[in-house]
Amino acid sequence: MNHAELIRRTLGQGKGVLRLAPTWVPRPFNRPGRRIRLHPDDYFAMGMERGAIVERWFSSITHVETQGASPNEGMSFVNVDDNPKNTVLFKDFVDVLGAELIGQALMDKYGTWPMYSKFYDYSQPLFHHIHHGEEACKRFGDVKPKHEHYFFPKQYNPHMGEMPVTYFGFDPSVSQEEVKARLRDYTRRDIHITELSRAFRLELDTGWYTPAGVLHAPGSLCTYEPQWNSDVMAMWENVVNGEVFGHESLAGYIPEEEQDNLDVIFDVADWELNTATDYRERFFRRPMLEQEGEGFAQSWICYGNAYVAAKSLTVQPGREAVIADSAAYGCVVVQGHGSFGVFGCESPTYLRYGQLSADEFFVSRDAAAKGVKVVNGSRYEPLVILKHFGPDCGIPQVEAMKRPYPKT
């Protein structure tokens, strides 16, 4: 059997549903929050020099952009026969199956699966950083914007970390020159850039949309994060929790000949977005019911943008439901056990590094449209599944996002 035949057979055996293996990602900064259900002995399983494992990526064809990453690091693999040695790159499934897997609309517009999701799990807040805005990405060529959406699931937050507060952008009273004055001193002193920002305390089972071009310093909750296919960033905060970052972090992904040009560095930000006076009204998201029936309910949890979305499905104890969605999606089981399509599913207690799991799936567009049967096998506990989608799923929009920015 050749590679393409194996891929088609696997999709057929799963009746349009693929089982994905856990994809772990280390980072060389911050500290692990230890809430992503990785075994306590395995947080440095990818090498001490790489740092602790602090993220798990879902439905990913995106490579990790950190030094020392292996060629396929960050990319998802499909469980084809319950042998972890035989997993196949999810990207190979996308390349071979194309529209049969992800739908014609995504293939026509993007030529591939355009998003992924993750859990990121740090015990301390991250640095104030930016994913380059749309216009900057066009100027720099190969750099892609990273639009992202946060959701803070209760099931993955038994503790709130050291500071469950996120900074977004800058206070509307702050001038561009004030920010540039701090950045000029990036290699000379602790510039305390967040003194110019604004912060919001994070609330479980809610979320925020963060478009590319907005500075943000995410708080210490374990976060479910659907996002566009990119891992680029630049750090505008130079000292965080005792860690010091150099000029190369500030000038990330900027052409070498422009890396000392402060105006070019500054222009990766969208100033209107960063200083919007109605920031919370535009970008804060509460769950919004999409559909419900006997023993189940499904809500939008990430929405109000043109790129990524997510839903939360809850099936009550002892109940089952056939749930149809309009687009292909990836998903992760965050609570309970039962069955998902033809496969058993369960939310893990602890996973060893390299171990397969029964909590992550990808559903083809046709299977999603027909509906996937979800059965809760527990007598007492809800079965909760988070689903992540690309832009072809009929994302509800938010009225505040459509209006002009208020003048300060």
C-alpha positions as CSV (number, residue, x, y, z in Angstrom):
1,M,0.0,0.0,0.0
2,N,1.5,3.4,-1.0
3,H,1.3,6.6,1.1
4,A,-1.8,8.0,-0.7
5,E,-3.6,4.8,-0.3
6,L,-2.9,4.6,3.4
7,I,-4.2,8.2,3.8
8,R,-7.4,7.5,1.9
9,R,-8.0,4.2,3.8
10,T,-7.5,5.9,7.2
11,L,-10.0,8.6,6.4
12,G,-12.5,6.0,5.1
13,Q,-12.1,3.7,8.2
14,G,-12.8,6.7,10.4
15,K,-15.8,7.7,8.2
16,G,-14.4,11.1,7.7
17,V,-12.9,11.5,11.2
18,L,-9.1,11.4,11.9
19,R,-7.5,10.7,15.2
20,L,-4.6,13.1,15.9
21,A,-1.6,12.4,18.2
22,P,-0.6,14.9,20.8
23,T,1.8,17.6,19.5
24,W,4.0,19.1,22.3
25,V,5.9,22.4,22.0
26,P,8.7,23.6,24.3
27,R,9.7,27.3,24.7
28,P,13.0,28.7,26.1
29,F,11.2,31.3,28.2
30,N,8.8,31.6,31.2
31,R,7.8,28.6,33.4
32,P,5.2,25.8,32.7
33,G,1.8,26.2,34.4
34,R,1.6,22.3,34.5
35,R,-2.1,22.3,33.5
36,I,-1.9,20.7,30.0
37,R,-2.1,17.2,31.5
38,L,1.4,16.2,30.6
39,H,3.0,13.8,33.0
40,P,5.0,15.7,35.7
41,D,8.2,13.9,34.7
42,D,8.0,14.9,31.0
43,Y,8.1,18.7,30.9
44,F,11.7,18.6,29.7
45,A,11.4,15.5,27.5
46,M,12.4,17.5,24.4
47,G,15.7,18.5,25.9
48,M,16.8,20.8,28.6
49,E,18.3,23.2,26.1
50,R,14.9,23.7,24.5
51,G,13.1,24.7,27.7
52,A,10.0,23.2,29.3
53,I,7.0,22.0,27.3
54,V,4.4,24.7,27.7
55,E,2.1,24.3,24.7
56,R,0.1,21.6,22.9
57,W,-0.8,22.3,19.3
58,F,-3.9,21.0,17.5
59,S,-4.7,20.4,13.8
60,S,-1.4,22.1,12.9
61,I,0.5,22.2,9.6
62,T,2.6,25.0,11.0
63,H,6.2,24.7,12.0
64,V,7.4,26.1,15.4
65,E,9.6,29.3,14.9
66,T,12.0,28.8,17.8
67,Q,15.7,28.1,17.7
68,G,16.6,24.4,17.7
69,A,13.1,23.1,16.6
70,S,13.2,19.9,14.6
71,P,11.9,19.9,11.0
72,N,8.3,18.8,11.9
73,E,8.1,20.4,15.3
74,G,4.6,21.9,15.9
75,M,3.0,19.9,13.1
76,S,0.3,17.4,13.9
77,F,0.4,13.7,13.1
78,V,-2.4,11.3,12.4
79,N,-2.8,8.1,14.3
80,V,-3.4,5.5,11.6
81,D,-3.1,2.2,13.4
82,D,-2.6,2.8,17.2
83,N,1.2,2.5,16.9
84,P,2.9,5.8,17.7
85,K,5.8,4.8,15.5
86,N,3.5,4.8,12.4
87,T,1.9,8.2,12.7
88,V,1.6,10.3,9.5
89,L,1.9,14.0,9.1
90,F,-1.5,15.7,9.1
91,K,-0.1,18.0,6.4
92,D,0.2,14.9,4.1
93,F,-3.5,14.3,4.6
94,V,-4.3,17.9,3.6
95,D,-2.0,17.7,0.6
96,V,-3.3,14.4,-0.7
97,L,-7.0,14.8,0.1
98,G,-7.4,18.6,-0.5
99,A,-11.0,19.6,-0.8
100,E,-12.1,16.1,0.2
101,L,-10.8,16.8,3.7
102,I,-11.1,20.5,4.2
103,G,-13.7,21.6,1.6
104,Q,-13.5,23.4,-1.7
105,A,-13.8,26.9,-0.3
106,L,-10.6,26.7,1.7
107,M,-8.7,25.0,-1.1
108,D,-9.8,27.6,-3.6
109,K,-8.8,30.6,-1.4
110,Y,-5.8,29.3,0.6
111,G,-4.7,26.1,-1.0
112,T,-4.4,24.4,2.4
113,W,-5.7,24.2,5.9
114,P,-5.1,27.8,7.1
115,M,-5.3,27.7,10.9
116,Y,-4.4,25.7,14.0
117,S,-5.2,25.8,17.7
118,K,-3.2,25.3,20.9
119,F,-3.2,25.1,24.6
120,Y,-0.6,27.5,26.0
121,D,0.2,27.1,29.6
122,Y,2.5,29.5,31.5
123,S,2.6,30.1,35.2
124,Q,3.6,33.7,34.7
125,P,2.3,36.4,32.2
126,L,4.1,36.6,28.9
127,F,6.1,39.6,27.6
128,H,4.3,42.4,25.8
129,H,4.7,41.2,22.2
130,I,3.2,41.6,18.7
131,H,2.4,39.5,15.7
132,H,3.1,41.7,12.7
133,G,0.1,43.5,11.2
134,E,-1.3,42.9,7.7
135,E,0.6,45.7,6.0
136,A,3.9,44.9,7.6
137,C,3.6,41.3,6.5
138,K,3.0,42.4,2.9
139,R,6.1,44.5,3.0
140,F,8.3,41.8,4.5
141,G,7.3,39.1,2.0
142,D,7.2,35.6,3.6
143,V,5.9,36.7,7.0
144,K,2.3,35.8,7.6
145,P,0.0,37.7,10.1
146,K,-1.0,35.8,13.1
147,H,-4.6,36.6,14.1
148,E,-5.5,34.7,17.3
149,H,-8.5,34.2,19.6
150,Y,-8.3,33.2,23.3
151,F,-10.7,31.2,25.4
152,F,-10.1,30.2,29.0
153,P,-11.6,26.7,29.7
154,K,-12.5,26.0,33.3
155,Q,-11.5,22.3,32.8
156,Y,-7.9,23.3,32.2
157,N,-7.6,26.0,34.9
158,P,-7.6,24.3,38.3
159,H,-5.4,27.2,39.3
160,M,-5.1,30.7,37.8
161,G,-1.4,31.0,37.7
162,E,0.5,33.9,39.2
163,M,-1.2,36.8,37.4
164,P,-4.4,36.2,35.4
165,V,-4.3,39.6,33.9
166,T,-3.6,40.5,30.2
167,Y,-2.3,43.8,28.8
168,F,-3.6,44.8,25.4
169,G,-2.2,47.6,23.2
170,F,-1.7,51.0,24.8
171,D,-3.8,53.4,26.8
172,P,-5.6,55.8,24.4
173,S,-3.9,58.7,26.1
174,V,-0.4,57.4,25.1
175,S,1.4,59.0,22.2
176,Q,3.4,57.2,19.5
177,E,6.5,59.2,20.6
178,E,6.1,58.0,24.2
179,V,6.2,54.4,23.0
180,K,9.2,55.0,20.7
181,A,11.1,56.7,23.5
182,R,10.8,53.5,25.6
183,L,11.8,51.3,22.6
184,R,15.0,53.5,22.0
185,D,16.2,52.3,25.4
186,Y,15.5,48.6,24.7
187,T,19.2,47.6,25.1
188,R,20.1,50.1,27.9
189,R,17.5,49.7,30.7
190,D,14.3,48.0,31.8
191,I,11.8,50.0,29.8
192,H,8.7,49.0,31.6
193,I,6.6,49.2,28.4
194,T,3.4,47.9,30.1
195,E,3.3,51.1,32.1
196,L,1.9,52.6,28.9
197,S,-0.6,49.8,28.3
198,R,-4.0,48.8,29.8
199,A,-4.9,45.5,31.5
200,F,-8.0,43.4,32.0
201,R,-8.5,40.6,34.6
202,L,-9.3,37.3,32.8
203,E,-12.6,35.5,33.3
204,L,-12.9,31.7,32.9
205,D,-15.1,30.4,30.0
206,T,-14.8,33.7,28.2
207,G,-12.3,35.0,25.6
208,W,-10.7,37.8,23.6
209,Y,-10.0,38.2,19.9
210,T,-6.5,39.6,19.3
211,P,-5.9,40.7,15.7
212,A,-2.4,40.8,14.2
213,G,-0.8,44.2,14.8
214,V,-1.9,44.5,18.5
215,L,0.5,44.4,21.4
216,H,-0.5,41.9,24.1
217,A,1.0,40.4,27.3
218,P,-1.1,37.3,28.0
219,G,-2.0,36.5,31.6
220,S,-1.3,33.3,33.4
221,L,-4.4,31.2,32.5
222,C,-4.1,28.0,30.5
223,T,-5.5,29.2,27.2
224,Y,-7.2,27.5,24.3
225,E,-6.1,29.6,21.3
226,P,-7.4,29.1,17.7
227,Q,-5.1,31.2,15.4
228,W,-4.0,31.8,11.8
229,N,-1.1,29.7,10.4
230,S,1.9,31.7,11.7
231,D,4.3,31.6,14.6
232,V,6.0,35.0,14.1
233,M,6.4,37.7,16.7
234,A,8.5,40.5,18.1
235,M,8.9,41.3,21.8
236,W,8.4,44.9,22.8
237,E,9.1,44.2,26.5
238,N,12.7,43.6,27.3
239,V,12.7,42.5,31.0
240,V,9.9,40.1,32.1
241,N,10.0,38.1,35.4
242,G,13.7,38.5,35.5
243,E,14.3,37.3,31.9
244,V,16.2,39.8,29.7
245,F,15.6,39.9,25.9
246,G,18.0,41.4,23.4
247,H,17.5,43.7,20.3
248,E,17.0,40.6,18.0
249,S,13.8,39.9,19.9
250,L,12.5,43.5,19.3
251,A,13.4,43.3,15.6
252,G,12.1,39.8,14.9
253,Y,11.3,39.0,11.3
254,I,12.3,42.5,10.1
255,P,14.7,42.5,7.1
256,E,18.3,42.7,8.3
257,E,19.0,46.0,6.7
258,E,16.1,47.6,8.6
259,Q,16.5,46.1,12.1
260,D,18.0,49.2,13.6
261,N,15.3,51.5,12.1
262,L,12.9,52.3,14.9
263,D,10.2,53.6,12.6
264,V,10.2,50.2,10.7
265,I,10.0,48.3,14.0
266,F,7.2,50.5,15.2
267,D,5.2,50.2,12.0
268,V,4.5,46.5,12.5
269,A,1.8,47.7,15.0
270,D,-1.6,49.0,14.0
271,W,-1.9,52.1,16.1
272,E,-5.7,52.5,15.8
273,L,-6.3,49.0,17.0
274,N,-3.8,49.4,19.9
275,T,-5.3,52.5,21.2
276,A,-9.1,51.9,20.5
277,T,-11.1,53.5,23.3
278,D,-13.8,50.8,23.0
279,Y,-11.3,47.9,23.0
280,R,-13.2,45.7,25.4
281,E,-16.5,46.2,23.5
282,R,-14.8,45.2,20.2
283,F,-12.7,42.3,21.3
284,F,-14.1,40.6,24.5
285,R,-16.2,37.6,23.8
286,R,-18.7,35.7,25.9
287,P,-20.1,32.3,24.7
288,M,-23.0,32.6,22.4
289,L,-25.5,29.7,22.0
290,E,-25.5,28.2,18.5
291,Q,-27.8,25.2,18.8
292,E,-29.3,23.0,21.5
293,G,-31.5,19.9,21.8
294,E,-32.3,17.1,24.2
295,G,-29.2,16.5,26.3
296,F,-26.8,18.8,24.4
297,A,-25.9,22.4,23.7
298,Q,-23.3,23.9,21.4
299,S,-22.0,27.5,21.7
300,W,-19.7,29.8,19.8
301,I,-16.8,30.7,22.0
302,C,-14.4,32.3,19.4
303,Y,-16.1,34.5,16.8
304,G,-16.3,38.1,15.6
305,N,-13.4,38.0,13.1
306,A,-12.7,36.9,9.5
307,Y,-10.1,34.2,10.2
308,V,-10.7,31.7,13.0
309,A,-13.6,30.4,15.2
310,A,-14.4,27.9,17.8
311,K,-17.4,26.2,19.5
312,S,-17.9,24.3,22.7
313,L,-20.1,21.3,22.6
314,T,-21.6,19.8,25.9
315,V,-23.4,16.5,25.9
316,Q,-25.1,15.6,29.2
317,P,-24.4,12.4,31.1
318,G,-25.9,9.3,29.5
319,R,-27.1,11.3,26.4
320,E,-26.1,11.3,22.8
321,A,-26.5,13.7,19.8
322,V,-25.7,13.9,16.2
323,I,-24.0,17.3,15.7
324,A,-23.7,18.8,12.2
325,D,-21.4,21.7,11.4
326,S,-21.0,23.5,8.1
327,A,-17.2,23.2,7.8
328,A,-14.2,20.9,8.5
329,Y,-12.8,21.3,12.0
330,G,-10.3,20.0,14.6
331,C,-11.4,19.3,18.1
332,V,-10.2,18.3,21.6
333,V,-12.1,16.6,24.4
334,V,-11.6,18.6,27.6
335,Q,-14.0,16.8,30.0
336,G,-15.6,13.3,30.2
337,H,-15.5,10.2,28.1
338,G,-17.7,8.4,25.5
339,S,-17.5,8.1,21.7
340,F,-16.9,10.5,18.9
341,G,-18.0,9.0,15.6
342,V,-16.6,5.5,15.3
343,F,-13.9,6.2,17.9
344,G,-13.8,6.1,21.7
345,C,-13.0,9.5,23.2
346,E,-11.8,10.6,26.6
347,S,-10.2,13.6,28.3
348,P,-6.9,12.5,29.8
349,T,-5.7,12.7,33.3
350,Y,-2.0,12.6,32.4
351,L,-0.2,11.8,29.1
352,R,3.4,10.7,28.8
353,Y,5.5,12.3,26.1
354,G,5.2,10.3,22.9
355,Q,2.0,8.5,24.1
356,L,-1.1,8.5,21.9
357,S,-4.4,9.9,23.2
358,A,-8.1,9.6,22.6
359,D,-8.9,13.3,23.0
360,E,-8.0,14.9,19.6
361,F,-9.7,14.6,16.2
362,F,-10.1,16.2,12.8
363,V,-13.4,16.0,11.0
364,S,-13.7,16.3,7.2
365,R,-16.1,18.8,5.7
366,D,-18.4,16.1,4.4
367,A,-18.5,14.3,7.7
368,A,-19.1,17.5,9.6
369,A,-22.0,18.4,7.3
370,K,-23.6,15.0,7.7
371,G,-23.2,15.2,11.5
372,V,-21.0,13.3,13.9
373,K,-22.6,11.1,16.5
374,V,-21.3,12.0,20.0
375,V,-22.1,9.7,23.0
376,N,-21.5,10.6,26.6
377,G,-20.4,7.3,28.3
378,S,-20.6,8.7,31.8
379,R,-23.6,8.5,34.2
380,Y,-22.5,11.6,36.0
381,E,-20.1,13.9,34.2
382,P,-20.7,16.1,31.1
383,L,-18.7,15.4,27.9
384,V,-17.2,18.7,26.7
385,I,-15.5,19.1,23.3
386,L,-13.9,22.3,22.0
387,K,-13.9,22.6,18.1
388,H,-11.7,24.9,16.1
389,F,-12.6,26.1,12.6
390,G,-11.2,28.1,9.7
391,P,-13.0,31.1,8.1
392,D,-15.5,29.1,6.1
393,C,-17.8,28.1,9.0
394,G,-20.2,31.1,9.0
395,I,-18.5,33.0,11.8
396,P,-20.9,35.3,13.6
397,Q,-19.8,38.9,13.6
398,V,-19.8,41.5,16.3
399,E,-21.5,44.9,15.6
400,A,-18.8,46.9,17.4
401,M,-16.2,45.6,15.0
402,K,-17.9,47.3,12.1
403,R,-18.0,50.8,13.2
404,P,-15.2,53.4,12.8
405,Y,-12.7,53.9,15.6
406,P,-13.7,56.6,18.1
407,K,-11.5,59.7,18.1
408,T,-9.5,60.2,21.3
